[in-house]
Amino acid sequence: MLLSIQHVSLPIEDPVLKFLIELIIILCIPLLLNKIKVPHLLGLIIAGAVIGPNGFNVLARDSSVVVTGTTGLLYIMFLAGLEIDMGDFKKNKWKSITFSLYTFIVPFALGLIGGYYILRFSLLSSVLFASLFSSHTLIVYPMVSKLGIAKKLAVNVTVGGTMITDVLSLLVLAVVVGMSQGEVGTSFWVTLSVSMLVFALVVLLLFPIVARWFFKNVEDKISQYIFVIVMIYLAALLAELAGIEAIIGAFFAGLALNRLIPHTSSLMNRVEFVGNAIFIPFFLISVGMLIDFNAFIQSWETLGVAVIMLIASIGGKYVAAFLTKKTFNFTDDEGKLIFGMSAASAAATLASVMVGYNIILSVNEAGEPVRLLNEHVLNGSILLILVSCTVSSFVSMASAQRIADADREETAAGEGDEEEKILLAVNHEHTVEKMVNLGLLIKSRSNIDNLFALNVINEDKSESSQKNAEKLLGAAVNMAAAADVKLNPITRHDNDVIAGINNVVKEQNITDLIIGLEEEKGFSSSFIYNLYNGYLQNKHINLIIYHAVQPVSTIKKYAVLIPANAEKEPGFFHSLLRIWNIGKNSGAKMSFYGNEKTIIVLKSIIKKSNIEAVFNPVASWQEAEQTAGSLEEDEALIILMADRGMYSYFPQMKEVPEILNKKLSNNNYILIYPFSKIDNTVTEKRAVSNLDDFADIGKIIGRIFK
């Protein structure tokens, strides 16, 4: 082995040495370029060009590079579909469609003019040439998402438009290829339409059913991650069988699993981590390996073609972003972000060029093949990839950073100034993971170190209880760490469990206490006694009772019941923020039930912080209870309980536990008891008391809901 390494020849073939070189590049390039504020993805592309076959020929662009690079490309599209806010996408679908038309038509028109009138290509070649500039690759999406602005409207519109414009450009490719081979006819259009429809139905309808079953029945984290990878490649393969590119399949797979992988979950963290650490960097290196600078030195014609391609692509994307900005009144930074994200040409462009280059139409008099797209276009596309990715990186990151900074300044100025310390009272091994997952769902995005887990040790059984506490708290810490959240374990010695919990609540200034119910027992008589005579005696905290029979990620819809005049209670908005975070972070549909005044408040909130929700006015609490009793499989219930001192007005509230035991033993449900008194030393910022004027609600919403 030592002798073989001493006599290394280029390109390097030793698999260990090849992989080591690539990993060193992935490690060092970001560290170096971050110091000089240069996007590291640009450095990875240039590094690929330097070590590639057209550079110093250190590494060949062989099958191993192509496979990992292809996975990285699919990963980018999958993440874009996975992280898109479906509520915002549905709400703003016409904006996405408008942007997609702008970003498809403008570059296409410029490319058609350049190809047909300037470069004198045939009409068929000109159409395919023009389609190269209509598509774009969301190469900067992982970095934009890392800044925490993935849910911004401008990003949402761009991601949604990407799906549409890439499908259109690849559809043009399919049609042109068919026409070049004389295959376009009624049967061609019928076959293509049917295959695309079947593909979309299978991925968007069947994949979620399979995934929900898998996540319900398989708890092993490694198996869950491998399942996600299988879904990505399976969707990519189905897309190819349907006659469209694999990247569209990966994007649709992201949409299909969108609601089943909560954005705050450990599985989402694993998916993003592996993609951003390994697969996506390998894709960028593999793209760089295609770059051949000699082609531009040797041929002025290639350089001329490349200039036209750059003008049509980057110029067209700029005009499209400008039109989108003006149409929907985006800010300058949002307009630049749209341009930056849509400026990069890589995936679909490269696929279309390679297909066009490999199609030989005829042979000229010299015996040379006449291709649908010639070698000048092939080489020009490589320069287009390099320049467009450079422009995309600098413009996107500069504008995204300014948007993120503005958000932080807005928060510092007073928005979202909710104090938040969440305590999980863990006591049973099989409820730990469910409680941690709920804690991750209800917490705010900025809360990464104010999550606590407590186990109270009975003094009479200290030795065995100590080992059990270490086991439970260790599992909770590891589960939270998998989602990049620090969970603080607390062990408390006390003869009385409730007293121990209440003491920790006071010592740590806890705002939210989560108690998990055992799946089989539900509300036992002993728990109900402890609830009313223990937990609810502390009126300064938000108490959350959680009963889970299935993973929270598999819930399709929540029915949320809110009693009359709840908005006038001190803890209402604090509790409602927890409900809102469940909808925002899980992607589940929220169906609210309340009286007319409550619905008005909820509609005001959704204008500030959008989730996928429907609002159902009800005249009485009995109507809401009937709705709760008709829940179906994979649906859950959330009840915002009345003020603890108001049970004389809502006597039916005391009957809720018994009703839940009888009717919803097979469903997830959450009971939230809002705080009813204000502790000025702890919760002054989150307090809202006795609202008599609805004009004040707008101020409260602006302060609490981001």
C-alpha positions as CSV (number, residue, x, y, z in Angstrom):
1,M,0.0,0.0,0.0
2,L,2.8,2.4,0.9
3,L,4.6,1.7,-2.3
4,S,1.5,2.3,-4.4
5,I,1.0,5.7,-2.7
6,Q,4.7,6.6,-3.3
7,H,4.2,6.2,-7.0
8,V,1.0,8.0,-7.4
9,S,0.0,8.9,-11.0
10,L,-2.6,11.4,-12.1
11,P,-5.5,11.3,-12.1
12,I,-5.4,9.6,-8.7
13,E,-7.2,6.3,-8.6
14,D,-6.7,5.2,-5.0
15,P,-10.3,5.5,-3.5
16,V,-9.1,6.4,0.0
17,L,-6.8,9.2,-1.3
18,K,-9.4,10.5,-3.7
19,F,-12.0,10.7,-0.9
20,L,-9.5,12.3,1.5
21,I,-8.7,15.1,-1.0
22,E,-12.3,15.8,-1.6
23,L,-13.0,15.9,2.1
24,I,-10.1,18.3,2.7
25,I,-11.5,20.6,0.1
26,I,-14.9,20.5,1.6
27,L,-13.4,21.2,5.1
28,C,-10.9,24.0,4.1
29,I,-12.6,26.0,1.4
30,P,-15.5,27.3,3.6
31,L,-13.1,28.1,6.5
32,L,-10.9,30.1,4.2
33,L,-13.6,31.9,2.2
34,N,-15.7,32.8,5.2
35,K,-12.9,35.0,6.5
36,I,-13.0,37.1,3.3
37,K,-16.8,37.0,3.0
38,V,-16.9,35.0,-0.2
39,P,-19.7,32.3,-0.5
40,H,-18.0,29.0,-0.1
41,L,-20.1,27.3,-2.8
42,L,-18.2,29.4,-5.3
43,G,-14.9,28.2,-3.9
44,L,-16.0,24.6,-4.1
45,I,-16.8,25.0,-7.8
46,I,-13.5,26.7,-8.5
47,A,-11.7,23.9,-6.5
48,G,-13.4,21.4,-8.7
49,A,-12.1,23.1,-11.8
50,V,-8.6,23.2,-10.4
51,I,-8.4,19.5,-9.5
52,G,-10.6,18.3,-12.3
53,P,-9.6,16.8,-15.7
54,N,-9.5,20.2,-17.3
55,G,-7.3,21.6,-14.6
56,F,-4.4,19.8,-13.0
57,N,-6.1,16.5,-13.6
58,V,-5.7,15.4,-9.9
59,L,-9.1,13.7,-9.9
60,A,-11.1,12.2,-12.8
61,R,-14.8,13.0,-13.0
62,D,-15.6,9.3,-12.7
63,S,-18.7,7.4,-11.7
64,S,-18.1,7.9,-8.0
65,V,-18.0,11.7,-8.4
66,V,-21.1,11.6,-10.6
67,V,-23.1,9.5,-8.2
68,T,-22.4,11.7,-5.1
69,G,-22.8,14.8,-7.2
70,T,-26.1,13.6,-8.5
71,T,-27.2,12.9,-5.0
72,G,-26.2,16.4,-4.0
73,L,-28.3,17.9,-6.8
74,L,-31.3,15.9,-5.9
75,Y,-30.8,16.9,-2.3
76,I,-30.9,20.6,-3.1
77,M,-34.2,20.2,-4.9
78,F,-35.6,17.9,-2.2
79,L,-34.7,20.4,0.6
80,A,-36.4,23.2,-1.4
81,G,-39.6,21.2,-1.5
82,L,-39.3,20.0,2.1
83,E,-38.8,23.4,3.6
84,I,-41.4,25.3,1.6
85,D,-44.2,26.6,3.7
86,M,-47.2,24.9,2.2
87,G,-49.6,27.4,3.8
88,D,-47.7,30.3,2.4
89,F,-47.4,28.5,-1.0
90,K,-51.1,27.9,-1.3
91,K,-51.8,31.5,-0.2
92,N,-49.3,32.9,-2.7
93,K,-49.6,30.4,-5.5
94,W,-50.6,33.1,-8.0
95,K,-47.5,35.1,-7.1
96,S,-45.3,32.0,-7.8
97,I,-47.1,31.3,-11.1
98,T,-46.6,34.9,-12.1
99,F,-42.9,34.8,-11.2
100,S,-42.5,31.5,-13.1
101,L,-44.0,33.0,-16.2
102,Y,-41.7,36.1,-16.0
103,T,-38.6,34.0,-15.3
104,F,-39.4,31.6,-18.1
105,I,-40.6,33.9,-20.9
106,V,-38.1,36.7,-20.6
107,P,-34.9,34.6,-20.8
108,F,-36.5,32.3,-23.4
109,A,-37.3,35.3,-25.6
110,L,-33.7,36.7,-25.3
111,G,-32.2,33.3,-26.0
112,L,-34.5,32.7,-29.0
113,I,-33.5,36.0,-30.5
114,G,-29.8,35.3,-29.9
115,G,-29.9,31.8,-31.2
116,Y,-32.0,32.3,-34.3
117,Y,-31.0,35.8,-35.5
118,I,-27.4,36.2,-34.2
119,L,-25.9,32.7,-34.1
120,R,-28.0,31.5,-37.0
121,F,-29.1,28.3,-35.5
122,S,-32.0,26.3,-36.9
123,L,-35.4,27.0,-35.4
124,L,-35.4,23.7,-33.5
125,S,-31.9,24.3,-32.1
126,S,-32.8,27.9,-31.3
127,V,-35.8,26.8,-29.2
128,L,-33.8,24.3,-27.2
129,F,-31.0,26.9,-26.9
130,A,-33.5,29.4,-25.5
131,S,-34.9,26.9,-23.0
132,L,-31.4,26.6,-21.4
133,F,-31.9,30.1,-19.8
134,S,-35.4,29.7,-18.6
135,S,-34.6,27.1,-15.9
136,H,-32.5,27.7,-12.9
137,T,-31.0,25.8,-9.9
138,L,-31.6,26.8,-6.3
139,I,-27.9,26.4,-5.6
140,V,-27.8,29.0,-2.8
141,Y,-31.0,27.8,-1.1
142,P,-29.1,25.9,1.7
143,M,-27.2,29.1,2.6
144,V,-30.4,31.2,2.5
145,S,-32.2,28.7,4.7
146,K,-29.3,28.8,7.1
147,L,-29.9,32.5,7.7
148,G,-33.4,31.7,8.9
149,I,-35.3,33.4,6.1
150,A,-36.6,30.4,4.2
151,K,-40.2,31.2,5.1
152,K,-40.0,34.8,3.7
153,L,-42.5,35.5,1.0
154,A,-39.8,36.3,-1.6
155,V,-38.1,33.0,-0.9
156,N,-41.4,31.1,-1.0
157,V,-42.4,32.7,-4.3
158,T,-39.0,31.9,-5.9
159,V,-39.0,28.3,-4.7
160,G,-42.5,27.7,-6.0
161,G,-41.7,29.4,-9.3
162,T,-38.6,27.2,-9.7
163,M,-40.7,24.1,-9.8
164,I,-43.0,25.5,-12.5
165,T,-40.3,27.0,-14.7
166,D,-38.0,23.9,-14.5
167,V,-40.9,21.7,-15.5
168,L,-41.7,24.0,-18.5
169,S,-38.1,24.2,-19.7
170,L,-37.7,20.4,-19.4
171,L,-41.0,20.0,-21.2
172,V,-39.5,22.1,-24.0
173,L,-36.5,19.7,-24.0
174,A,-38.8,16.6,-24.3
175,V,-40.8,18.2,-27.2
176,V,-37.7,19.3,-29.1
177,V,-36.0,16.0,-28.8
178,G,-39.2,14.3,-30.0
179,M,-39.4,16.6,-33.0
180,S,-35.8,16.1,-33.9
181,Q,-36.4,12.4,-34.0
182,G,-39.7,12.8,-35.8
183,E,-41.8,11.5,-33.0
184,V,-44.1,14.4,-32.2
185,G,-47.7,13.6,-32.8
186,T,-51.0,13.0,-30.9
187,S,-49.6,9.8,-29.3
188,F,-46.5,11.7,-28.1
189,W,-48.5,14.4,-26.4
190,V,-51.0,11.9,-24.9
191,T,-48.2,9.7,-23.6
192,L,-46.2,12.6,-22.1
193,S,-49.3,14.1,-20.4
194,V,-50.6,10.8,-19.0
195,S,-47.1,9.8,-17.7
196,M,-46.6,13.2,-16.0
197,L,-50.0,13.1,-14.4
198,V,-49.5,9.5,-13.1
199,F,-46.1,10.5,-11.8
200,A,-47.5,13.5,-9.9
201,L,-50.4,11.5,-8.4
202,V,-48.2,8.7,-7.3
203,V,-45.6,11.0,-5.6
204,L,-48.0,13.5,-4.1
205,L,-50.8,11.1,-3.0
206,L,-49.2,7.7,-2.5
207,F,-45.8,8.8,-1.0
208,P,-47.4,10.5,2.0
209,I,-49.5,7.5,2.8
210,V,-46.5,5.2,2.7
211,A,-44.3,7.6,4.7
212,R,-47.0,8.2,7.4
213,W,-47.3,4.4,7.9
214,F,-43.5,4.0,8.0
215,F,-42.9,6.8,10.6
216,K,-45.8,5.4,12.7
217,N,-44.3,1.9,12.8
218,V,-40.6,2.4,12.6
219,E,-38.9,4.3,15.4
220,D,-35.3,3.6,14.5
221,K,-33.7,6.9,13.5
222,I,-31.2,5.5,11.0
223,S,-34.0,3.6,9.2
224,Q,-36.1,6.7,9.0
225,Y,-33.2,8.7,7.4
226,I,-32.5,5.9,4.9
227,F,-36.2,5.8,4.1
228,V,-36.1,9.5,3.2
229,I,-33.1,8.9,0.8
230,V,-35.0,6.0,-0.8
231,M,-38.0,8.3,-1.3
232,I,-35.8,10.9,-3.0
233,Y,-34.3,8.4,-5.5
234,L,-37.5,6.6,-6.1
235,A,-39.3,9.9,-7.0
236,A,-36.3,10.8,-9.2
237,L,-36.5,7.5,-11.0
238,L,-40.3,7.8,-11.5
239,A,-39.8,11.3,-12.9
240,E,-37.3,9.9,-15.5
241,L,-39.7,7.1,-16.4
242,A,-42.4,9.8,-16.9
243,G,-40.1,11.6,-19.4
244,I,-39.0,14.5,-17.1
245,E,-35.8,15.2,-15.3
246,A,-34.9,13.6,-12.0
247,I,-34.6,16.9,-10.2
248,I,-38.3,17.5,-10.6
249,G,-38.9,14.2,-8.9
250,A,-36.7,15.1,-6.0
251,F,-38.6,18.4,-5.6
252,F,-42.0,16.6,-5.6
253,A,-40.6,14.1,-3.0
254,G,-39.9,17.1,-0.8
255,L,-43.4,18.4,-1.2
256,A,-44.8,14.9,-0.5
257,L,-42.9,14.6,2.8
258,N,-43.2,18.3,3.7
259,R,-45.8,17.7,6.4
260,L,-44.3,14.5,7.7
261,I,-40.9,15.9,8.7
262,P,-41.4,18.8,11.1
263,H,-39.0,21.7,10.6
264,T,-37.9,21.5,14.2
265,S,-37.5,17.7,14.4
266,S,-34.3,15.7,14.8
267,L,-35.0,14.0,11.4
268,M,-35.1,17.3,9.6
269,N,-31.8,18.2,11.3
270,R,-30.2,14.9,10.1
271,V,-31.5,15.4,6.5
272,E,-30.1,19.0,6.4
273,F,-26.8,18.1,8.1
274,V,-25.8,15.2,5.9
275,G,-26.9,17.1,2.7
276,N,-25.0,20.3,3.6
277,A,-22.0,18.5,4.9
278,I,-21.4,15.9,2.2
279,F,-23.7,15.5,-0.8
280,I,-24.2,19.2,-1.8
281,P,-20.5,20.0,-1.6
282,F,-19.7,17.0,-3.7
283,F,-22.2,18.2,-6.3
284,L,-20.5,21.6,-6.4
285,I,-17.1,20.0,-6.9
286,S,-18.5,17.8,-9.7
287,V,-19.9,20.9,-11.4
288,G,-16.5,22.6,-11.2
289,M,-14.8,19.6,-12.8
290,L,-16.7,20.3,-16.0
291,I,-15.1,23.7,-16.5
292,D,-12.6,23.9,-19.3
293,F,-11.0,27.4,-19.6
294,N,-8.9,26.3,-22.6
295,A,-12.0,26.2,-24.8
296,F,-12.4,30.0,-24.6
297,I,-8.8,30.7,-25.3
298,Q,-8.8,28.4,-28.4
299,S,-12.0,29.6,-30.0
300,W,-13.4,33.1,-30.3
301,E,-16.6,31.7,-31.5
302,T,-17.1,29.8,-28.2
303,L,-16.5,33.0,-26.3
304,G,-19.0,34.8,-28.5
305,V,-21.6,32.1,-27.9
306,A,-20.9,32.3,-24.2
307,V,-21.4,36.1,-24.1
308,I,-24.8,35.7,-25.7
309,M,-25.7,32.9,-23.2
310,L,-24.7,35.1,-20.3
311,I,-26.7,38.1,-21.5
312,A,-29.8,35.9,-22.2
313,S,-29.6,34.0,-18.9
314,I,-28.4,36.6,-16.3
315,G,-30.0,39.5,-18.1
316,G,-33.3,37.7,-18.5
317,K,-33.4,36.6,-14.9
318,Y,-32.7,40.2,-13.7
319,V,-35.5,41.6,-15.8
320,A,-37.9,38.8,-14.5
321,A,-36.9,39.6,-10.9
322,F,-37.4,43.3,-11.5
323,L,-40.9,42.7,-13.0
324,T,-41.8,40.4,-10.0
325,K,-40.6,43.1,-7.6
326,K,-42.7,45.8,-9.2
327,T,-45.7,43.6,-9.6
328,F,-45.9,42.5,-6.0
329,N,-44.3,45.6,-4.3
330,F,-41.3,43.7,-2.9
331,T,-38.5,45.7,-1.3
332,D,-35.2,46.2,-3.1
333,D,-33.5,43.5,-1.0
334,E,-36.3,41.1,-1.7
335,G,-36.1,41.8,-5.4
336,K,-32.3,41.2,-5.4
337,L,-32.8,38.0,-3.4
338,I,-35.3,36.7,-6.0
339,F,-32.8,37.6,-8.8
340,G,-29.9,36.0,-6.9
341,M,-31.7,32.8,-6.1
342,S,-33.0,32.4,-9.7
343,A,-29.7,33.5,-11.5
344,A,-27.8,30.2,-11.0
345,S,-27.9,27.9,-14.0
346,A,-26.6,24.4,-13.3
347,A,-28.9,21.3,-13.1
348,A,-31.6,21.6,-15.8
349,T,-29.3,23.7,-18.1
350,L,-26.5,21.1,-18.0
351,A,-29.0,18.3,-18.5
352,S,-30.6,20.0,-21.6
353,V,-27.2,20.8,-23.1
354,M,-25.9,17.3,-22.7
355,V,-29.0,15.9,-24.3
356,G,-28.9,18.4,-27.2
357,Y,-25.2,17.7,-27.7
358,N,-25.6,14.0,-27.9
359,I,-28.4,14.2,-30.6
360,I,-26.8,14.0,-34.1
361,L,-29.1,15.4,-36.8
362,S,-26.9,14.6,-39.8
363,V,-23.3,14.4,-41.0
364,N,-21.7,17.3,-43.0
365,E,-19.5,17.0,-46.1
366,A,-16.4,16.6,-44.0
367,G,-17.9,13.7,-42.2
368,E,-18.4,15.6,-39.0
369,P,-21.6,15.2,-37.0
370,V,-24.2,18.0,-37.1
371,R,-25.5,18.2,-33.5
372,L,-28.7,19.7,-32.2
373,L,-26.5,21.8,-29.9
374,N,-22.8,22.2,-31.0
375,E,-19.6,22.1,-28.9
376,H,-19.6,25.9,-28.7
377,V,-22.9,25.8,-26.8
378,L,-21.6,23.0,-24.6
379,N,-18.4,24.9,-23.6
380,G,-20.4,28.1,-23.3
381,S,-22.8,26.5,-20.9
382,I,-19.8,25.6,-18.6
383,L,-18.8,29.3,-18.4
384,L,-22.5,30.2,-17.9
385,I,-22.6,27.8,-14.9
386,L,-19.5,29.4,-13.3
387,V,-20.5,33.0,-13.9
388,S,-24.2,32.5,-13.0
389,C,-23.3,30.7,-9.8
390,T,-20.8,33.4,-8.9
391,V,-23.4,36.1,-9.4
392,S,-26.1,34.1,-7.6
393,S,-23.8,33.5,-4.6
394,F,-22.8,37.2,-4.1
395,V,-26.2,38.8,-4.8
396,S,-28.2,36.2,-2.8
397,M,-26.0,36.2,0.3
398,A,-25.6,40.0,0.4
399,S,-29.4,40.6,0.1
400,A,-30.3,37.6,2.4
401,Q,-27.9,38.9,5.1
402,R,-29.5,42.3,5.0
403,I,-33.0,40.8,5.3
404,A,-31.9,38.6,8.2
405,D,-30.3,41.5,9.9
406,A,-33.4,43.6,9.5
407,D,-35.5,40.8,11.1
408,R,-33.1,40.7,14.1
409,E,-33.3,44.4,14.5
410,E,-37.1,44.3,14.4
411,T,-37.2,41.6,17.0
412,A,-34.7,43.5,19.2
413,A,-36.9,46.6,18.9
414,G,-39.9,44.8,20.5
415,E,-41.4,42.2,18.2
416,G,-41.5,38.7,19.6
417,D,-40.3,39.7,23.1
418,E,-42.0,36.7,24.7
419,E,-40.0,35.2,27.5
420,E,-39.9,31.5,27.1
421,K,-38.7,28.7,29.4
422,I,-40.2,25.3,28.8
423,L,-40.1,22.5,31.3
424,L,-40.8,18.8,30.5
425,A,-41.8,16.8,33.6
426,V,-40.5,13.3,32.5
427,N,-41.5,10.3,34.5
428,H,-42.2,7.4,32.0
429,E,-39.7,6.1,29.5
430,H,-42.2,5.7,26.7
431,T,-43.4,9.3,26.9
432,V,-40.0,11.0,26.9
433,E,-39.5,11.2,23.1
434,K,-43.1,12.3,22.5
435,M,-42.7,15.1,25.1
436,V,-39.4,16.3,23.7
437,N,-40.9,16.4,20.2
438,L,-43.8,18.5,21.4
439,G,-41.4,20.8,23.2
440,L,-39.5,21.3,20.0
441,L,-42.7,22.0,18.1
442,I,-44.1,24.6,20.5
443,K,-40.9,26.5,21.2
444,S,-39.9,29.7,19.3
445,R,-37.2,29.4,16.7
446,S,-34.8,31.6,18.7
447,N,-35.1,29.4,21.8
448,I,-32.2,27.0,21.6
449,D,-31.1,26.7,25.3
450,N,-34.2,27.3,27.4
451,L,-35.7,23.9,27.3
452,F,-35.6,21.9,30.6
453,A,-36.3,18.3,31.5
454,L,-37.1,17.4,35.2
455,N,-37.3,14.1,37.0
456,V,-38.3,14.2,40.7
457,I,-36.7,11.4,42.8
458,N,-38.7,10.1,45.7
459,E,-36.5,10.1,48.8
460,D,-37.7,6.7,49.9
461,K,-36.4,5.0,46.7
462,S,-33.4,7.2,46.0
463,E,-31.0,4.5,44.6
464,S,-33.3,3.0,42.0
465,S,-34.9,6.3,41.2
466,Q,-31.5,7.9,40.6
467,K,-30.6,5.4,37.9
468,N,-34.0,5.8,36.3
469,A,-33.7,9.6,36.3
470,E,-30.3,9.4,34.7
471,K,-31.7,7.2,32.0
472,L,-34.8,9.3,31.3
473,L,-32.9,12.7,31.3
474,G,-30.1,11.3,29.2
475,A,-32.5,10.1,26.6
476,A,-34.2,13.5,26.6
477,V,-30.9,15.4,26.2
478,N,-29.8,13.2,23.3
479,M,-33.2,13.6,21.5
480,A,-33.0,17.4,21.8
481,A,-29.4,17.5,20.8
482,A,-30.3,15.7,17.6
483,A,-32.3,18.7,16.6
484,D,-29.5,21.1,17.6
485,V,-31.3,22.2,20.8
486,K,-29.7,22.3,24.2
487,L,-31.9,20.6,26.8
488,N,-31.0,21.3,30.5
489,P,-31.5,18.2,32.7
490,I,-32.7,18.7,36.3
491,T,-32.8,16.0,39.0
492,R,-34.8,17.0,42.1
493,H,-35.0,15.0,45.4
494,D,-38.4,15.5,47.1
495,N,-41.0,13.4,48.9
496,D,-43.8,15.1,46.9
497,V,-43.6,15.1,43.1
498,I,-45.9,18.1,42.6
499,A,-44.1,20.1,45.2
500,G,-40.8,19.3,43.5
501,I,-42.1,20.4,40.1
502,N,-43.5,23.6,41.5
503,N,-40.3,24.5,43.2
504,V,-38.3,24.0,40.0
505,V,-40.9,26.2,38.2
506,K,-40.2,29.0,40.6
507,E,-36.4,28.5,40.7
508,Q,-36.0,28.5,36.9
509,N,-38.7,31.1,36.1
510,I,-40.5,28.5,33.9
511,T,-43.2,29.8,31.6
512,D,-44.6,26.5,30.2
513,L,-44.9,23.2,31.9
514,I,-45.5,20.0,29.8
515,I,-47.0,17.0,31.5
516,G,-47.2,13.7,29.5
517,L,-50.1,11.3,29.9
518,E,-49.5,7.6,29.7
519,E,-51.1,6.2,26.5
520,E,-53.1,3.4,28.1
521,K,-54.2,5.3,31.3
522,G,-55.1,8.8,29.9
523,F,-56.7,10.9,32.6
524,S,-56.6,8.5,35.6
525,S,-58.4,9.4,38.8
526,S,-55.1,10.0,40.6
527,F,-53.8,12.3,37.8
528,I,-57.1,14.3,37.8
529,Y,-56.7,14.8,41.6
530,N,-53.1,16.0,41.1
531,L,-54.1,18.2,38.2
532,Y,-56.8,20.2,40.1
533,N,-55.1,20.1,43.6
534,G,-51.5,20.4,42.5
535,Y,-50.5,21.6,39.0
536,L,-53.3,24.0,38.5
537,Q,-52.7,25.7,41.8
538,N,-49.7,27.5,40.2
539,K,-51.5,30.2,38.3
540,H,-48.4,31.8,36.9
541,I,-47.5,29.2,34.3
542,N,-48.9,27.8,31.0
543,L,-49.8,24.2,31.7
544,I,-49.8,21.8,28.8
545,I,-51.2,18.2,29.2
546,Y,-50.2,15.9,26.3
547,H,-51.6,12.5,25.3
548,A,-49.9,10.9,22.4
549,V,-50.6,7.7,20.6
550,Q,-48.7,8.4,17.4
551,P,-45.7,10.5,16.4
552,V,-46.6,14.2,16.2
553,S,-45.1,14.3,12.6
554,T,-47.9,12.0,11.3
555,I,-50.8,14.2,12.4
556,K,-52.7,15.6,9.4
557,K,-55.0,18.1,11.1
558,Y,-55.6,19.6,14.5
559,A,-59.1,20.7,15.7
560,V,-58.5,23.6,18.1
561,L,-61.4,24.4,20.5
562,I,-61.4,27.9,22.1
563,P,-64.0,28.9,24.7
564,A,-65.9,32.3,24.6
565,N,-64.0,35.4,25.8
566,A,-60.7,33.5,26.0
567,E,-59.0,36.4,24.3
568,K,-59.6,38.5,27.4
569,E,-57.7,36.3,29.7
570,P,-54.1,37.2,30.6
571,G,-52.5,34.0,29.2
572,F,-54.5,33.7,26.0
573,F,-51.9,35.1,23.5
574,H,-49.1,33.3,25.2
575,S,-51.0,30.0,24.9
576,L,-52.1,30.7,21.4
577,L,-48.5,31.3,20.3
578,R,-47.8,27.7,21.4
579,I,-50.7,26.5,19.2
580,W,-49.5,28.7,16.3
581,N,-46.0,27.2,16.6
582,I,-47.4,23.7,16.3
583,G,-49.1,24.6,13.0
584,K,-46.0,26.5,11.7
585,N,-43.4,23.9,12.6
586,S,-45.4,20.7,11.8
587,G,-47.2,22.0,8.7
588,A,-50.4,20.4,9.9
589,K,-53.7,22.0,9.1
590,M,-55.3,23.9,12.0
591,S,-59.1,24.0,12.2
592,F,-60.1,26.6,14.8
593,Y,-63.5,26.6,16.5
594,G,-64.7,29.6,18.6
595,N,-67.2,32.4,18.7
596,E,-67.3,35.3,16.3
597,K,-65.2,37.6,18.4
598,T,-62.5,35.0,18.9
599,I,-62.4,34.2,15.1
600,I,-61.8,38.0,14.4
601,V,-58.8,37.8,16.7
602,L,-57.5,34.7,15.0
603,K,-57.9,36.2,11.5
604,S,-55.9,39.2,12.7
605,I,-53.1,37.0,13.8
606,I,-52.9,35.0,10.6
607,K,-52.2,38.2,8.7
608,K,-49.1,38.6,10.8
609,S,-48.0,35.0,11.0
610,N,-49.5,32.8,8.3
611,I,-50.2,29.1,8.9
612,E,-52.6,26.8,7.0
613,A,-55.8,27.3,9.0
614,V,-59.6,27.4,8.7
615,F,-61.9,29.2,11.0
616,N,-65.2,27.8,12.1
617,P,-67.6,30.0,14.1
618,V,-69.6,28.1,16.6
619,A,-72.5,29.4,18.7
620,S,-71.9,27.2,21.8
621,W,-69.3,25.0,23.5
622,Q,-71.5,22.0,22.8
623,E,-71.0,22.4,19.1
624,A,-67.3,22.5,19.5
625,E,-67.4,19.3,21.7
626,Q,-69.4,17.5,18.9
627,T,-66.6,18.4,16.5
628,A,-64.0,17.0,18.8
629,G,-65.9,13.7,19.1
630,S,-65.8,13.2,15.3
631,L,-62.1,13.2,14.9
632,E,-60.7,10.7,12.3
633,E,-57.5,8.7,12.2
634,D,-54.3,10.9,12.1
635,E,-56.2,13.9,13.4
636,A,-55.6,15.4,16.9
637,L,-57.4,17.8,19.3
638,I,-56.2,20.9,21.1
639,I,-58.4,22.5,23.7
640,L,-57.6,25.9,25.2
641,M,-59.1,25.5,28.6
642,A,-60.9,28.3,30.4
643,D,-59.4,30.4,33.2
644,R,-59.1,28.2,36.3
645,G,-61.3,30.5,38.3
646,M,-64.1,30.5,35.8
647,Y,-65.3,26.9,36.0
648,S,-68.5,28.2,37.7
649,Y,-69.2,29.7,34.3
650,F,-67.9,26.8,32.3
651,P,-68.8,23.7,34.4
652,Q,-68.4,21.5,31.3
653,M,-64.7,22.2,31.4
654,K,-64.3,19.9,34.4
655,E,-65.9,17.1,32.4
656,V,-63.4,17.4,29.6
657,P,-60.9,14.8,30.9
658,E,-63.6,12.2,31.3
659,I,-64.9,12.9,27.8
660,L,-61.4,12.6,26.3
661,N,-60.9,9.2,28.0
662,K,-64.1,7.8,26.5
663,K,-64.0,9.3,23.0
664,L,-60.4,10.0,22.1
665,S,-58.3,7.3,23.6
666,N,-57.0,6.5,20.1
667,N,-56.1,10.1,19.2
668,N,-53.5,12.6,20.2
669,Y,-54.8,15.5,22.2
670,I,-53.4,18.5,24.0
671,L,-55.0,20.5,26.8
672,I,-53.6,24.0,27.5
673,Y,-54.4,25.8,30.7
674,P,-53.2,29.4,30.2
675,F,-51.7,31.3,33.2
676,S,-54.3,33.4,35.0
677,K,-52.1,35.6,37.2
678,I,-49.2,37.8,36.3
679,D,-45.9,37.4,38.1
680,N,-44.2,40.7,37.5
681,T,-40.8,39.3,38.1
682,V,-41.1,36.6,35.5
683,T,-43.9,37.1,32.9
684,E,-44.4,40.9,32.7
685,K,-43.5,41.0,29.0
686,R,-45.9,38.2,28.1
687,A,-48.9,39.5,30.1
688,V,-52.0,40.8,28.5
689,S,-54.8,41.5,31.0
690,N,-58.5,42.1,30.5
691,L,-58.7,43.3,27.0
692,D,-61.8,45.5,26.5
693,D,-60.7,47.2,23.3
694,F,-60.1,45.2,20.2
695,A,-57.9,48.1,18.9
696,D,-55.3,46.9,21.5
697,I,-55.1,43.5,20.0
698,G,-53.2,44.6,17.0
699,K,-50.4,45.9,19.2
700,I,-50.3,42.6,21.1
701,I,-50.2,40.5,18.0
702,G,-47.4,42.6,16.6
703,R,-45.4,42.1,19.7
704,I,-45.9,38.4,20.2
705,F,-46.3,36.8,16.8
706,K,-43.4,36.9,14.4
